[in-house]
Amino acid sequence: MRAIVVKNWLKDPSDMEIKDIPVPTPKENELLVRVDSVGANFFDILMVQGKYQIKPPFPFTPGAEFAGTVVRRSQTDQRFKVGDRVFGSSATGAYAEYIAVPATHCLQIPATLGFEQAAGMYITYPTSYAGLVQRGRVRRGEWVLVHAAAGGVGIAAVQIAKALGARVIAAVGSEGKFDICTEQGADHCINYRDPAWTDTVLELTGGKGVDVVYDPVGLIERSMKCIAWNGRLVVVGFAAGRIEKIAANRILLKNVEVTGLNWGAHVINEPERIPEVWAALFKLIEEGKIRLVIYEPVFYGLGKVKDALRAIANRETYGKVIVKPADPVSKL
């Protein structure tokens, strides 16, 4: 099969190479999935550069989120059968024509979703749901500020916050992304490159400030200027590339909480919360309250992965960037 193979840390994703390697053999309780679609993520860039918290041994194939068809399963696993449409996530391995993955890391694709939609859901939507509901405790009528609101987790957060009955301010890096945010339900849009964006938030909230900040960028320090009394700030990531240092006295003065969300670690620390989150998300999907927004164009072929990641790095994208790696004539 064809796959992207990384043999050493790369300066740039454009240095990635495509190789012919053996189709992986699934271990006990693993599935072999023919990959139809892959959800591209910012952390894919960090991983191939050796800057991500997970540093796989060489050689490795990057890529985490995927959707495809089960072509082989272990005899001991009865949850899936050959031919099932599944989506899931693995630490590595998705930028390939086939992936072997633990069955516990996969879910059945709902009948209402296609492969492309499902490929971008496994990380983004539970991250946003757990961040807003379990960590941010968003309540109906509250103000929620979502940073990077046009990105994968950002759009998911906008949709989920609206489904919870919140009033949403979408913060993006350019006014060209305002429309996509309002289409997903945002009540107001702001440009966080505007030096006065915190003043704008205060004006929109009548001077009160927002109740919850959802931040995958690294804007917690500045968001302290427009957080309400008893507000909650949820740290989801650092897409800006800088780990913030926060003055603790500001946490005290406004009586606020700063909390983090590491969804990937739930499988080790709180596995019982995972089915709870997915049950809630599947209900919202069924009710039509959330839907994956796919960036156009979709990137076809493993050779286009570098283009997909470049577009993410340059902040050109919205929603979820999807790559279709599978060779339609590839066979086991």
Summary of the structure (lengths in Angstrom):
residues: 332
radius of gyration: 19.9
end to end distance: 8.2
largest distance: 62.4
contacts: 1120
relative contact order: 0.15
helix: 32%
strand: 26%
